[in-house]
Every structure is written in C-alpha cells, then in structure tokens.
Amino acid sequence: MSKKEIFKSTVPVMLGYIPLGFAFGIYGASSGIPAWVLVIACFMLYAGSGQFVLVAFIVAKATLIEVFLISFLLNFRHFFYTMTLLDDIKRLKNRIYFIYALTDETFALLVSRKKTQNENTNLVFNLTALLDQSYWVIGVTLGAIFGNILPVKFDGVEFSLVALFAILTYELFKANPNHKVLSLGFAIAFIGLFAFPSQYFLFGSLILATAILAIFRRYL
C-alpha cells in the first residue's frame, strides 16, 4: 500500500477530525485556556473525548484522582483495540508511537481494510496514525487561534461535548443494538442526577454503570 493510498484512506477521518478539533479549540479558548496549552494537549493527551473532558476538569478544578479515574474509564476500550491488533503491533518497529496514537477512527480504518501480500505493516499502521493525529492537531490549532481573535461569543459551544458522546452512543448502538444496555445507561444517568453531586455526576454514574455491568453481565 503506497503512501498516497494510505492518505486517501484517511480522508474520511480528516473530514471529521478537523471540524471536531476546531470545535474543541473554540471550546477550550472560550473556557479561558491559552491556545498553546490546547495545542500541547494534542500531543500529551491525544484523545478527542478525553480532551473535551479535560477542559471541563480544568474549569471545575477537579482533583488528580478524579481526572485519572474518569480518564481511565473513558478510554478503557483502547485495551480491546490493542488486543485485537496485538499480532500486527508486535511486528511494528515504532510500536510505542502507534499504541499512543491509536484512536477509535484509526482502529476502524485498519480493521476494515483488506491486507495485501508483502504489505509494509509498519508504514501502513504508523502513517495512518500520524495522519489522523495531524488532522486533529490542525483542527485544534485553528479553533484555538480563531476562538481567541474572532469577535464572536462562543457561549454554548461546550454542548459539542454532549453531541460528541451522543454520536458515539448512537454509533456503538448501531454496531451492537443491545436495548438492555442502552436502557440501563439512560436509567443510570437519570438516577445519577439525583444521587450524586453535580461535580461527581460523571464519575459516580460511570462507577455505578461499571459495577452493574460487571455483576449482571450474564443477563445483559
């Protein structure tokens, strides 16, 4: 697979990452976070939903324990991505970067693409991950810059985080239409509104959902 073909395969990700990264940049800028901090975050914490949540943590002055636990639960699915691609990852020369840069969309591209004989796995995997990350960095950088210089109020842009999770939920449900789990998620979210303080709503709801899924997994 040539570099040109690899780039073409990542165009759908580019069309999604740049606008979403732009929204994140604006969201961070409207929350008072400097543009350079947002750009650095793209390299130190390359995780779309995780970065959105990080901004909310900074604004709410969350503790390090809260940040760690929720980030761990939020990104736990990446363990399964790595296990699925484990045989290929073992053959990579730059496996550390690939593991770091593996996202939902990069994983989807790689597992949906048919392998060819004598394929350079190291090139395909790492270049795909690098291109996808570059799209995210470009989007965040543009959003952070324009969010600070444009004379426009961006109140309400934080709703992009809610929209992001709504889309992720919808895509997951399409791939695995489990009505029981979906109903459980809505029920726990509703209960959490009354059971947990607002600053612990996400953390408490995730812990409760994880516990219920672990205990009653055979019934779900």
N, C-alpha and C positions, 0 to 999 in steps of 0.2 A: 504494500500500500504506500503510495507516494505521499510526500508532504502536502501536495495540492489536494489530493483526495482526502487526507485527514482533515485539512482545513474545511473542505466542503461539508464533511460530515458534522462539523461543529457549528455550522451556520445557524441551525435552529436554536442551539444554546446561546449563541451570540444575540439573537433576536429577543431572547428572554432575559439574559443576564444584564445587558446594558440598560434597558429601561428599569429593571428592578434595582440594579445597583444605583442608578440615578435617583430613584425614589429613596433608597437608603441614605445616599449622600445628602439629599434635601432634608430628610428626617433628622439625621444627626446634626446638620447645620442649624436647623430650626430649634433643636434642643440645646444649642449653645456649645456644641463640641467643635473645636477647631478643625479645619479641613485637613491639616497634616496628621492629626490623630486618627481621623477616619481612614485616610489612605494607608497609614501604618497598620491599622487594624485589618486591612485586607490581606496583609502578609503574615501577621502574627495570629490572626483568627479568621481563617478563610472558611466561613460557614455562614451562608446567607441568613437563615433564620436565627442562628446564634448571634450574628452581629446586630440584628434588629433588637433582639432581647438584651444584648449588652448595653445598647443605648438606654433602654428602659431601666436597666440596673443602675447605670451611672446617674441618671436623673433621679431615681428613687433612693440613691445612696445605699444600695444593697450591700450586705456583708460578703466576704470572700467565700464563706461556706455556702451561702445561697447561690452565688454565681457558679461555683463548682458543681453543686448537686443538680441544679436545673440544666446547666450546660451538658452534664454527663447524661442525664435522662433524655434530653432533647436530641442528642447526637448518638445515642446508643445504637441506633440502626446501622451505623457505619461498621460496627463489628461484623455484622452479617454480610455487608458488601465485601469486606476484606476476605472473609472466609470463602465466599463464592469465587473470588478471583485468586485464591491463595496459590494455586499451581502456577498461574501466569506471573504473579508477583515474585515468586521465588526465583524466576529466571531473569528478572529485571536488574540492570546494572545500577539504576538510580531509584531503587525501590522506596527509599526513605521519602523522597520528594513525592512520589506517586501516592503513597499512603496518606501523606499530609494533604495532598490536593484532591483526593477522591471525594467527589460530591455525588448527590443523587443523580444529576443530569449526566455527569461523566460516566458513572456506573451504568446508567441506562444505555448510553451510546455504545459502550464497549460490549455489553452482554447481548445487545440486539444486532450487532454487526457480525456478519459471517467471516470466519477466518479463512485466509488463503494459505496455500503452501509456501514455505520459505518466508513467511511474514516476519518482519522485524518487530517483534513484540515490544522491545524496549522503546523504539521510536514511536510506535502507534500509541502506547499507553501514556508515555510521558509527554509527548507533544499534544495529545488530546487534552490532558490535564492542564498543561501550560497555557494552551489557547483559551480554554474555558476560564481559567483564573484571570487571564489578561482581559477578557471581556468584562469580568466583574470589576476589576481594578479601574478600567476605563470608565465604566458607568458610575462608580462611586466617586471617582475624582471629579468628573463633570458635575455630578449632583452637588458635591461639597462646595465646588467653586461657585456655581450659579446660585446655590442656596444662600451664599453669603453676599453676593453682589447684586442680585436682582431685587428691585424694589417691590417685591411681592410677598404678601403674607402667606405662609405655608401652614397655617393652623389647620389641623385635621389630617395632615399628611401621615401622622402616626397610625392612622387607620390602615395604612398599607401593610402593617404587620398582621392585623386581623385578616385582611384579604389574603395575605400570603398563606396563613395557616388554613383558611377556608379552602383555598385551591389545593393545598397539599392533602387535606382531608378528603376532598372530592376525588382527587386522582388515586389516592390509596383505596377509597371505597370502590372505584371503578375496577381497579386491579383485583380487589378482594372484597366482593359485595357481602360483607358479614353484617347483617342488620342488628344482630345482638350486640356486637362490639360498638357499632355506631350509636345505638340507643343508650348503651352504658355510658359512652362518652358524654352525650348530652345530659344524661341524668347526673353524672358526677359534676359536670360544670355547673348545673343548676344548684345542686346541693352545696357546692363549694362557695357560691355567692353568699350563703348564709352561715356556713360552718367555719370559714376561715377569714381572718382579717384581710383587707384588700391587698396589703403588701405581701401576704403569704398565699394568695389565692392560687397562683400558678403552681407554686411549689407543693402546696397541700393537695391540690387536685391531681397532680402527676403522681405523687406518692400513693394516694388513695387508689387511683386507677391501676397503678402497677401492682399493688397488693391484691386487689380484687382479681385482676387478670391472672396473677400467679396462683391464687388459691382456687379459683373456679375455672381454670383454663380448659378443663375437660368438657365443661358444659357450654363453652363459647366457640 
